[in-house]
Amino acid sequence: MHDSPPRQNVFDTGIRASHVAFQHANITSLKYNEDIHGHGTFCASIIVQHAPKVQMVMIPIMNEMGSGDSQLLAQAFDMAIDHANKNQI
């Protein structure tokens, strides 16, 4: 049986790490982006609610206006792969 906690990358608007849902969560944000829209925080809180031991990596792919493009998504994939390789995940 696999003993390590589940891992989840989240590509969204960012995360407000001070939110009460993340009080005991294991979240790494690879790029700072205060989630002014709340969508990334909401999605991440659902994941933490259903998988409290998850190791989550938040990678913002949307700008302050709540929009993004394929270049930001491609950069996010590269960041996730680099993070996984550096941490031997």
Order of alpha helices (4+ residues) and beta strands (2+ residues): beta-beta-alpha-beta-alpha
